[in-house]
Amino acid sequence: MQCAIYKSRKKQNTYLYLAVKDDFSTIPDTLLKLLGEPIHVMDLELDAQRKLGQEDAAEVLRNLQEHGWHLQVPRQDEWLATRH
């Protein structure tokens, strides 16, 4: 499955995966406001066996198929490291 990945302008290390490039219609308005205007980072061919740095590819695929999007937020230890 082809997907598009965007980074948040407001939230460091936060990424939004979309099933359809530039289609933000399925994203809740409150989430878009929280993220700020998304910045396109890359397009990616995704399958369940693909290795991703912080996410489980099967879960990302499931969210893309069911909801049209997936949100990747920093792991707790990363978030704490950026606060010190």
C-alpha positions in Angstrom: 0.0 0.0 0.0 1.3 3.4 -0.9 1.1 6.0 1.8 2.2 9.6 2.4 4.0 10.7 5.6 3.9 14.2 7.1 5.6 15.7 10.1 4.0 18.1 12.5 5.0 21.7 12.6 4.1 22.0 16.3 4.9 18.6 17.8 8.4 17.4 17.6 8.9 13.8 16.4 5.2 13.4 15.5 4.2 12.0 12.1 0.9 11.6 10.3 0.6 8.7 7.8 -2.1 9.1 5.2 -3.6 6.5 2.9 -4.2 9.2 0.2 -1.6 11.9 -0.2 -2.9 15.4 0.8 -6.3 14.1 1.8 -6.8 15.4 5.3 -10.6 15.1 5.2 -10.7 12.1 7.5 -8.5 13.7 10.2 -10.4 15.2 13.1 -10.1 19.1 13.1 -8.8 19.1 16.7 -5.9 16.8 15.7 -5.0 19.0 12.7 -5.0 22.1 14.9 -2.8 20.3 17.5 -0.3 19.2 14.8 -0.3 22.5 12.8 0.0 22.5 9.1 1.5 19.1 8.1 4.8 19.1 6.2 5.1 16.3 3.6 8.2 14.2 4.3 7.9 11.3 2.0 5.8 8.7 0.2 6.3 5.1 1.2 5.3 1.7 -0.1 4.1 -0.1 3.0 3.4 -3.7 3.7 3.1 -5.7 6.9 6.7 -7.1 6.7 8.3 -3.6 6.2 10.5 -2.5 9.1 9.7 0.9 10.5 11.8 2.7 13.0 9.2 3.1 15.7 5.9 1.7 14.5 4.6 -1.8 13.8 3.9 -1.8 10.0 0.9 -4.1 10.4 -0.7 -1.7 12.9 0.0 1.3 10.6 -1.6 -0.6 7.6 -4.6 -1.5 9.7 -5.2 2.1 10.7 -4.7 3.3 7.1 -7.2 0.8 5.8 -9.8 1.4 8.6 -9.4 5.1 9.2 -7.3 6.5 6.3 -4.6 7.7 8.7 -2.2 6.8 11.5 -0.5 9.0 14.0 3.0 8.3 15.2 3.9 10.1 18.4 7.3 10.1 20.3 7.9 7.2 22.6 7.8 8.3 26.3 11.6 8.0 26.7 12.2 10.2 23.7 9.8 12.8 25.0 11.5 12.9 28.4 14.9 13.3 26.8 13.8 16.4 24.8 12.6 18.0 28.0 15.9 18.0 29.8 
